[in-house]
């Protein structure tokens, strides 16, 4: 088992969800990675199985309780578990391909999915949770974010992608967005495939792709290009 994921959630039925299909699903069936879910509600301490309460200081919404979450985390990720403890959170560090690669090279992750307004700050600190965001927008819960993170990680696990090379050439792996793709038919609604791609000249093709990648990155994500040019690669 190269990668073990444990997801703490109020909605375990959401897993494996999309990750039960296609590449990730086949890898899950094959035992290349493992996915366990933990129902946070099972760690409630009262008769009503309460997991949330009103925010200290007032205001709208509910906050997930530190004591209930701590009990769930302590079972899912006991002392000695070397896997990072992640909290999906819009306040977290934005997820990058570099972070995805680091996670894929490690033993797995314990992932806490927030709901409501989020989780009590004290459990974040007491259990050393690392907040990870999947972008500057607000989801209704951490579950879709956890699925996104795991999808990105699992496809990098050894043996998951049929064609390993395609992983190395794609967007972000070299700090650039990827070049455009074409395939048959040769003519589509009057539009042809750029001639260089059918020339058979691999040097020219590589140069064209690199130039297109730089052009697209300059147009769409200039901040990435600036960072890539700072790289000594
Ligand atoms: N009140 C919070 C948002 C809570 S959304 C705020 O304004 O910051 C409820 C839960 O959804 C969060 O606890 C988190 O687990 C998840 N979530 C929402 N947006 C997310 C994002 N962009 N990335 C990762 N997780 C997110």
py3Dmol code that shows the C-alpha trace and the ligand (Angstrom):
import py3Dmol

protein = """\
ATOM      1  CA  UNK A   1       0.000   0.000   0.000  1.00  0.00           C
ATOM      2  CA  UNK A   2       1.724   3.162  -1.089  1.00  0.00           C
ATOM      3  CA  UNK A   3      -0.780   5.784   0.048  1.00  0.00           C
ATOM      4  CA  UNK A   4      -3.374   5.624   2.828  1.00  0.00           C
ATOM      5  CA  UNK A   5      -6.090   8.258   3.078  1.00  0.00           C
ATOM      6  CA  UNK A   6      -8.421   8.591   6.056  1.00  0.00           C
ATOM      7  CA  UNK A   7     -11.230  11.110   5.616  1.00  0.00           C
ATOM      8  CA  UNK A   8     -13.128  12.493   8.615  1.00  0.00           C
ATOM      9  CA  UNK A   9     -16.550  13.641   7.518  1.00  0.00           C
ATOM     10  CA  UNK A  10     -20.219  13.948   8.410  1.00  0.00           C
ATOM     11  CA  UNK A  11     -20.983  12.505   4.952  1.00  0.00           C
ATOM     12  CA  UNK A  12     -19.008   9.285   4.467  1.00  0.00           C
ATOM     13  CA  UNK A  13     -21.425   8.313   1.647  1.00  0.00           C
ATOM     14  CA  UNK A  14     -19.729  10.975  -0.488  1.00  0.00           C
ATOM     15  CA  UNK A  15     -16.658   8.680  -0.705  1.00  0.00           C
ATOM     16  CA  UNK A  16     -15.135   7.238  -2.787  1.00  0.00           C
ATOM     17  CA  UNK A  17     -17.609   9.022  -5.089  1.00  0.00           C
ATOM     18  CA  UNK A  18     -15.799  10.076  -8.232  1.00  0.00           C
ATOM     19  CA  UNK A  19     -12.664   8.360  -6.944  1.00  0.00           C
ATOM     20  CA  UNK A  20     -14.356   4.977  -7.326  1.00  0.00           C
ATOM     21  CA  UNK A  21     -14.260   5.421 -11.126  1.00  0.00           C
ATOM     22  CA  UNK A  22     -11.657   5.428 -13.856  1.00  0.00           C
ATOM     23  CA  UNK A  23      -7.946   5.574 -12.944  1.00  0.00           C
ATOM     24  CA  UNK A  24      -8.427   6.275  -9.235  1.00  0.00           C
ATOM     25  CA  UNK A  25     -11.136   3.619  -8.920  1.00  0.00           C
ATOM     26  CA  UNK A  26      -9.049   0.965 -10.605  1.00  0.00           C
ATOM     27  CA  UNK A  27      -6.083   1.853  -8.410  1.00  0.00           C
ATOM     28  CA  UNK A  28      -8.323   1.650  -5.339  1.00  0.00           C
ATOM     29  CA  UNK A  29      -9.550  -1.816  -6.389  1.00  0.00           C
ATOM     30  CA  UNK A  30      -5.979  -2.872  -7.080  1.00  0.00           C
ATOM     31  CA  UNK A  31      -4.857  -1.755  -3.608  1.00  0.00           C
ATOM     32  CA  UNK A  32      -2.456   0.898  -4.930  1.00  0.00           C
ATOM     33  CA  UNK A  33      -4.027   3.256  -2.439  1.00  0.00           C
ATOM     34  CA  UNK A  34      -6.498   2.909   0.401  1.00  0.00           C
ATOM     35  CA  UNK A  35      -9.411   5.079   1.473  1.00  0.00           C
ATOM     36  CA  UNK A  36     -11.104   4.900   4.877  1.00  0.00           C
ATOM     37  CA  UNK A  37     -13.841   7.207   6.090  1.00  0.00           C
ATOM     38  CA  UNK A  38     -14.597   8.120   9.683  1.00  0.00           C
ATOM     39  CA  UNK A  39     -18.061   9.376  10.652  1.00  0.00           C
ATOM     40  CA  UNK A  40     -17.371  12.358  12.914  1.00  0.00           C
ATOM     41  CA  UNK A  41     -20.800  11.997  14.524  1.00  0.00           C
ATOM     42  CA  UNK A  42     -19.719   8.671  16.032  1.00  0.00           C
ATOM     43  CA  UNK A  43     -17.452  10.695  18.324  1.00  0.00           C
ATOM     44  CA  UNK A  44     -20.136  12.970  19.733  1.00  0.00           C
ATOM     45  CA  UNK A  45     -20.287  13.029  23.511  1.00  0.00           C
ATOM     46  CA  UNK A  46     -23.999  13.550  24.126  1.00  0.00           C
ATOM     47  CA  UNK A  47     -27.235  11.643  23.634  1.00  0.00           C
ATOM     48  CA  UNK A  48     -28.218  13.779  20.621  1.00  0.00           C
ATOM     49  CA  UNK A  49     -24.887  13.120  18.891  1.00  0.00           C
ATOM     50  CA  UNK A  50     -24.230  16.848  18.552  1.00  0.00           C
ATOM     51  CA  UNK A  51     -21.198  17.814  16.447  1.00  0.00           C
ATOM     52  CA  UNK A  52     -21.689  21.582  16.243  1.00  0.00           C
ATOM     53  CA  UNK A  53     -22.728  24.526  18.363  1.00  0.00           C
ATOM     54  CA  UNK A  54     -23.356  28.259  18.083  1.00  0.00           C
ATOM     55  CA  UNK A  55     -20.323  30.517  17.541  1.00  0.00           C
ATOM     56  CA  UNK A  56     -18.770  32.139  20.581  1.00  0.00           C
ATOM     57  CA  UNK A  57     -19.300  35.876  20.206  1.00  0.00           C
ATOM     58  CA  UNK A  58     -22.546  35.399  18.333  1.00  0.00           C
ATOM     59  CA  UNK A  59     -23.395  35.573  14.665  1.00  0.00           C
ATOM     60  CA  UNK A  60     -24.868  33.298  12.044  1.00  0.00           C
ATOM     61  CA  UNK A  61     -24.227  29.614  11.515  1.00  0.00           C
ATOM     62  CA  UNK A  62     -22.701  26.848  13.567  1.00  0.00           C
ATOM     63  CA  UNK A  63     -19.158  25.773  14.426  1.00  0.00           C
ATOM     64  CA  UNK A  64     -17.859  22.209  14.648  1.00  0.00           C
ATOM     65  CA  UNK A  65     -16.931  21.337  18.218  1.00  0.00           C
ATOM     66  CA  UNK A  66     -13.265  20.939  19.176  1.00  0.00           C
ATOM     67  CA  UNK A  67     -13.865  18.090  21.634  1.00  0.00           C
ATOM     68  CA  UNK A  68     -15.805  15.929  19.170  1.00  0.00           C
ATOM     69  CA  UNK A  69     -13.282  16.515  16.382  1.00  0.00           C
ATOM     70  CA  UNK A  70     -10.332  15.813  18.686  1.00  0.00           C
ATOM     71  CA  UNK A  71     -11.801  12.432  19.615  1.00  0.00           C
ATOM     72  CA  UNK A  72     -12.300  11.558  15.946  1.00  0.00           C
ATOM     73  CA  UNK A  73      -8.778  12.709  15.007  1.00  0.00           C
ATOM     74  CA  UNK A  74      -7.188  10.813  17.892  1.00  0.00           C
ATOM     75  CA  UNK A  75      -8.714   7.579  16.707  1.00  0.00           C
ATOM     76  CA  UNK A  76      -8.054   8.149  12.978  1.00  0.00           C
ATOM     77  CA  UNK A  77      -4.556   9.557  13.392  1.00  0.00           C
ATOM     78  CA  UNK A  78      -3.067   8.372  16.685  1.00  0.00           C
ATOM     79  CA  UNK A  79       0.319   9.458  17.990  1.00  0.00           C
ATOM     80  CA  UNK A  80       3.008   7.883  15.804  1.00  0.00           C
ATOM     81  CA  UNK A  81       0.962   8.111  12.615  1.00  0.00           C
ATOM     82  CA  UNK A  82       3.372   9.881  10.276  1.00  0.00           C
ATOM     83  CA  UNK A  83       0.710  11.009   7.820  1.00  0.00           C
ATOM     84  CA  UNK A  84       0.033  14.757   7.667  1.00  0.00           C
ATOM     85  CA  UNK A  85      -3.251  15.915   9.164  1.00  0.00           C
ATOM     86  CA  UNK A  86      -4.989  18.163   6.683  1.00  0.00           C
ATOM     87  CA  UNK A  87      -8.011  20.372   7.192  1.00  0.00           C
ATOM     88  CA  UNK A  88      -9.784  21.414   4.005  1.00  0.00           C
ATOM     89  CA  UNK A  89     -10.321  25.147   4.485  1.00  0.00           C
ATOM     90  CA  UNK A  90     -10.718  28.262   2.316  1.00  0.00           C
ATOM     91  CA  UNK A  91      -8.279  29.942   4.724  1.00  0.00           C
ATOM     92  CA  UNK A  92      -5.604  27.373   3.979  1.00  0.00           C
ATOM     93  CA  UNK A  93      -2.559  27.502   1.760  1.00  0.00           C
ATOM     94  CA  UNK A  94      -3.747  27.137  -1.851  1.00  0.00           C
ATOM     95  CA  UNK A  95      -3.147  23.605  -3.148  1.00  0.00           C
ATOM     96  CA  UNK A  96      -0.412  23.418  -5.798  1.00  0.00           C
ATOM     97  CA  UNK A  97       0.973  20.652  -7.998  1.00  0.00           C
ATOM     98  CA  UNK A  98       4.141  20.837  -5.918  1.00  0.00           C
ATOM     99  CA  UNK A  99       2.170  20.098  -2.744  1.00  0.00           C
ATOM    100  CA  UNK A 100       0.294  17.308  -4.551  1.00  0.00           C
ATOM    101  CA  UNK A 101       3.626  15.746  -5.539  1.00  0.00           C
ATOM    102  CA  UNK A 102       4.910  15.953  -1.964  1.00  0.00           C
ATOM    103  CA  UNK A 103       1.778  14.269  -0.633  1.00  0.00           C
ATOM    104  CA  UNK A 104       1.945  11.534  -3.303  1.00  0.00           C
ATOM    105  CA  UNK A 105       5.510  10.745  -2.258  1.00  0.00           C
ATOM    106  CA  UNK A 106       4.450  10.327   1.378  1.00  0.00           C
ATOM    107  CA  UNK A 107       2.581   7.661   3.367  1.00  0.00           C
ATOM    108  CA  UNK A 108      -0.890   9.218   2.927  1.00  0.00           C
ATOM    109  CA  UNK A 109      -2.998  11.803   4.699  1.00  0.00           C
ATOM    110  CA  UNK A 110      -5.687  12.215   7.299  1.00  0.00           C
ATOM    111  CA  UNK A 111      -8.166  14.718   5.912  1.00  0.00           C
ATOM    112  CA  UNK A 112     -10.760  16.573   7.959  1.00  0.00           C
ATOM    113  CA  UNK A 113     -13.741  17.935   6.038  1.00  0.00           C
ATOM    114  CA  UNK A 114     -15.362  20.985   7.591  1.00  0.00           C
ATOM    115  CA  UNK A 115     -19.052  21.845   7.439  1.00  0.00           C
ATOM    116  CA  UNK A 116     -21.141  24.789   8.643  1.00  0.00           C
ATOM    117  CA  UNK A 117     -18.995  27.892   9.357  1.00  0.00           C
ATOM    118  CA  UNK A 118     -15.937  25.758   9.984  1.00  0.00           C
ATOM    119  CA  UNK A 119     -14.178  24.247  12.984  1.00  0.00           C
ATOM    120  CA  UNK A 120     -13.219  25.511  16.434  1.00  0.00           C
ATOM    121  CA  UNK A 121      -9.760  27.118  16.192  1.00  0.00           C
ATOM    122  CA  UNK A 122      -8.497  25.250  19.246  1.00  0.00           C
ATOM    123  CA  UNK A 123      -8.630  21.816  17.616  1.00  0.00           C
ATOM    124  CA  UNK A 124      -6.664  23.154  14.631  1.00  0.00           C
ATOM    125  CA  UNK A 125      -3.904  24.189  16.987  1.00  0.00           C
ATOM    126  CA  UNK A 126      -4.113  21.292  19.448  1.00  0.00           C
ATOM    127  CA  UNK A 127      -3.937  18.618  16.732  1.00  0.00           C
ATOM    128  CA  UNK A 128      -1.571  20.447  14.376  1.00  0.00           C
ATOM    129  CA  UNK A 129      -3.970  20.554  11.449  1.00  0.00           C
ATOM    130  CA  UNK A 130      -2.536  21.929   8.202  1.00  0.00           C
ATOM    131  CA  UNK A 131      -5.180  24.000   6.409  1.00  0.00           C
ATOM    132  CA  UNK A 132      -5.369  23.431   2.656  1.00  0.00           C
ATOM    133  CA  UNK A 133      -7.558  25.403   0.229  1.00  0.00           C
ATOM    134  CA  UNK A 134      -8.517  24.335  -3.275  1.00  0.00           C
ATOM    135  CA  UNK A 135      -9.182  27.908  -4.402  1.00  0.00           C
ATOM    136  CA  UNK A 136     -10.612  31.291  -3.559  1.00  0.00           C
ATOM    137  CA  UNK A 137     -14.269  30.340  -3.384  1.00  0.00           C
ATOM    138  CA  UNK A 138     -16.495  28.840  -0.706  1.00  0.00           C
ATOM    139  CA  UNK A 139     -17.816  25.296  -0.872  1.00  0.00           C
ATOM    140  CA  UNK A 140     -20.605  24.089   1.374  1.00  0.00           C
ATOM    141  CA  UNK A 141     -18.292  21.474   2.848  1.00  0.00           C
ATOM    142  CA  UNK A 142     -14.795  20.065   2.745  1.00  0.00           C
ATOM    143  CA  UNK A 143     -15.810  16.799   1.054  1.00  0.00           C
ATOM    144  CA  UNK A 144     -15.583  17.974  -2.576  1.00  0.00           C
ATOM    145  CA  UNK A 145     -12.265  19.629  -1.709  1.00  0.00           C
ATOM    146  CA  UNK A 146     -10.946  16.359  -0.252  1.00  0.00           C
ATOM    147  CA  UNK A 147     -12.035  14.515  -3.412  1.00  0.00           C
ATOM    148  CA  UNK A 148     -10.206  17.079  -5.532  1.00  0.00           C
ATOM    149  CA  UNK A 149      -7.026  16.793  -3.475  1.00  0.00           C
ATOM    150  CA  UNK A 150      -7.081  12.989  -3.501  1.00  0.00           C
ATOM    151  CA  UNK A 151      -7.781  12.833  -7.235  1.00  0.00           C
ATOM    152  CA  UNK A 152      -4.721  14.977  -7.905  1.00  0.00           C
ATOM    153  CA  UNK A 153      -2.544  12.872  -5.578  1.00  0.00           C
ATOM    154  CA  UNK A 154      -3.713   9.416  -6.632  1.00  0.00           C
ATOM    155  CA  UNK A 155      -2.998   9.921 -10.319  1.00  0.00           C
ATOM    156  CA  UNK A 156       0.661  10.504  -9.412  1.00  0.00           C
ATOM    157  CA  UNK A 157       1.021   7.242  -7.484  1.00  0.00           C
ATOM    158  CA  UNK A 158       3.308   4.721  -9.199  1.00  0.00           C
ATOM    159  CA  UNK A 159       1.421   2.608 -11.715  1.00  0.00           C
ATOM    160  CA  UNK A 160      -1.805   4.632 -11.695  1.00  0.00           C
ATOM    161  CA  UNK A 161      -1.366   6.523 -14.945  1.00  0.00           C
ATOM    162  CA  UNK A 162      -0.938   4.314 -17.979  1.00  0.00           C
ATOM    163  CA  UNK A 163       1.352   6.744 -19.733  1.00  0.00           C
ATOM    164  CA  UNK A 164       3.732   8.147 -17.110  1.00  0.00           C
ATOM    165  CA  UNK A 165       5.257  10.598 -19.596  1.00  0.00           C
ATOM    166  CA  UNK A 166       2.021  12.529 -19.957  1.00  0.00           C
ATOM    167  CA  UNK A 167       2.300  13.513 -16.297  1.00  0.00           C
ATOM    168  CA  UNK A 168       5.667  15.134 -16.822  1.00  0.00           C
ATOM    169  CA  UNK A 169       4.697  17.292 -19.768  1.00  0.00           C
ATOM    170  CA  UNK A 170       1.464  18.728 -18.489  1.00  0.00           C
ATOM    171  CA  UNK A 171       0.477  22.045 -17.003  1.00  0.00           C
ATOM    172  CA  UNK A 172       2.412  23.210 -13.922  1.00  0.00           C
ATOM    173  CA  UNK A 173       4.986  20.400 -13.958  1.00  0.00           C
ATOM    174  CA  UNK A 174       7.511  22.778 -15.556  1.00  0.00           C
ATOM    175  CA  UNK A 175       5.924  25.959 -14.218  1.00  0.00           C
ATOM    176  CA  UNK A 176       4.022  26.559 -17.466  1.00  0.00           C
ATOM    177  CA  UNK A 177       0.531  25.892 -18.746  1.00  0.00           C
ATOM    178  CA  UNK A 178       0.454  23.120 -21.305  1.00  0.00           C
ATOM    179  CA  UNK A 179       0.548  23.662 -25.078  1.00  0.00           C
ATOM    180  CA  UNK A 180      -2.670  23.080 -27.111  1.00  0.00           C
ATOM    181  CA  UNK A 181      -3.548  19.587 -28.317  1.00  0.00           C
ATOM    182  CA  UNK A 182      -4.828  18.349 -31.675  1.00  0.00           C
ATOM    183  CA  UNK A 183      -5.900  14.991 -33.032  1.00  0.00           C
ATOM    184  CA  UNK A 184      -7.798  13.609 -36.033  1.00  0.00           C
ATOM    185  CA  UNK A 185      -9.652  14.566 -38.122  1.00  0.00           C
ATOM    186  CA  UNK A 186      -7.083  16.554 -40.089  1.00  0.00           C
ATOM    187  CA  UNK A 187      -9.726  19.173 -40.921  1.00  0.00           C
ATOM    188  CA  UNK A 188     -12.468  20.133 -38.454  1.00  0.00           C
ATOM    189  CA  UNK A 189     -15.059  22.715 -39.579  1.00  0.00           C
ATOM    190  CA  UNK A 190     -12.504  24.181 -41.960  1.00  0.00           C
ATOM    191  CA  UNK A 191      -9.750  24.373 -39.312  1.00  0.00           C
ATOM    192  CA  UNK A 192      -6.537  22.463 -39.889  1.00  0.00           C
ATOM    193  CA  UNK A 193      -3.908  21.127 -37.480  1.00  0.00           C
ATOM    194  CA  UNK A 194      -0.812  23.384 -37.222  1.00  0.00           C
ATOM    195  CA  UNK A 195       1.542  22.155 -39.955  1.00  0.00           C
ATOM    196  CA  UNK A 196       4.556  21.699 -37.697  1.00  0.00           C
ATOM    197  CA  UNK A 197       2.736  18.967 -35.759  1.00  0.00           C
ATOM    198  CA  UNK A 198       2.376  16.800 -38.855  1.00  0.00           C
ATOM    199  CA  UNK A 199       5.921  17.542 -40.099  1.00  0.00           C
ATOM    200  CA  UNK A 200       7.523  14.608 -38.282  1.00  0.00           C
ATOM    201  CA  UNK A 201      10.338  16.934 -37.143  1.00  0.00           C
ATOM    202  CA  UNK A 202      10.544  16.227 -33.421  1.00  0.00           C
ATOM    203  CA  UNK A 203      12.908  19.081 -32.671  1.00  0.00           C
ATOM    204  CA  UNK A 204      10.597  21.602 -34.324  1.00  0.00           C
ATOM    205  CA  UNK A 205       7.552  20.077 -32.638  1.00  0.00           C
ATOM    206  CA  UNK A 206       9.179  20.366 -29.213  1.00  0.00           C
ATOM    207  CA  UNK A 207      10.163  23.982 -29.901  1.00  0.00           C
ATOM    208  CA  UNK A 208       6.639  24.838 -31.101  1.00  0.00           C
ATOM    209  CA  UNK A 209       5.078  23.277 -28.009  1.00  0.00           C
ATOM    210  CA  UNK A 210       7.439  25.134 -25.698  1.00  0.00           C
ATOM    211  CA  UNK A 211       6.709  28.432 -27.463  1.00  0.00           C
ATOM    212  CA  UNK A 212       2.946  27.844 -27.312  1.00  0.00           C
ATOM    213  CA  UNK A 213       3.170  26.922 -23.622  1.00  0.00           C
ATOM    214  CA  UNK A 214       5.015  30.164 -22.941  1.00  0.00           C
ATOM    215  CA  UNK A 215       2.565  32.195 -25.030  1.00  0.00           C
ATOM    216  CA  UNK A 216      -0.475  30.739 -23.237  1.00  0.00           C
ATOM    217  CA  UNK A 217       1.127  31.185 -19.848  1.00  0.00           C
ATOM    218  CA  UNK A 218       2.033  34.813 -20.665  1.00  0.00           C
ATOM    219  CA  UNK A 219      -1.546  35.515 -21.787  1.00  0.00           C
ATOM    220  CA  UNK A 220      -3.410  33.708 -19.051  1.00  0.00           C
ATOM    221  CA  UNK A 221      -1.116  33.366 -16.036  1.00  0.00           C
ATOM    222  CA  UNK A 222       1.742  35.860 -16.285  1.00  0.00           C
ATOM    223  CA  UNK A 223       2.621  35.323 -12.627  1.00  0.00           C
ATOM    224  CA  UNK A 224       3.452  31.668 -13.383  1.00  0.00           C
ATOM    225  CA  UNK A 225       5.779  32.669 -16.207  1.00  0.00           C
ATOM    226  CA  UNK A 226       7.641  35.053 -13.948  1.00  0.00           C
ATOM    227  CA  UNK A 227       8.113  32.251 -11.426  1.00  0.00           C
ATOM    228  CA  UNK A 228       9.162  29.723 -14.124  1.00  0.00           C
ATOM    229  CA  UNK A 229      11.803  32.091 -15.496  1.00  0.00           C
ATOM    230  CA  UNK A 230      13.224  32.394 -12.012  1.00  0.00           C
ATOM    231  CA  UNK A 231      13.732  28.611 -11.999  1.00  0.00           C
ATOM    232  CA  UNK A 232      17.140  27.182 -12.773  1.00  0.00           C
ATOM    233  CA  UNK A 233      15.920  24.162 -14.720  1.00  0.00           C
TER     234      UNK A 233
END
"""
ligand_1 = """\
26
LIG
N -17.074 30.310 7.072
C -15.943 29.792 6.348
C -16.409 28.895 5.185
C -17.013 27.616 5.642
S -17.434 26.581 4.312
C -15.115 30.944 5.799
O -15.695 31.990 5.484
O -13.897 30.793 5.653
C -17.588 25.012 5.116
C -16.426 24.066 4.946
O -16.211 23.813 3.565
C -15.085 24.554 5.452
O -14.928 24.278 6.811
C -14.111 23.745 4.626
O -13.878 22.463 5.183
C -14.846 23.568 3.308
N -14.404 24.488 2.259
C -15.113 25.531 1.768
N -14.432 26.175 0.805
C -13.257 25.523 0.668
C -12.119 25.706 -0.179
N -12.051 26.703 -1.056
N -11.088 24.840 -0.053
C -11.138 23.839 0.855
N -12.182 23.610 1.673
C -13.229 24.437 1.583
"""
view = py3Dmol.view(width=600, height=400)
view.addModel(protein, "pdb")
view.setStyle({"model": 0}, {"cartoon": {"style": "trace"}})
view.addModel(ligand_1, "xyz")
view.setStyle({"model": 1}, {"stick": {}})
view.zoomTo()
view.show()
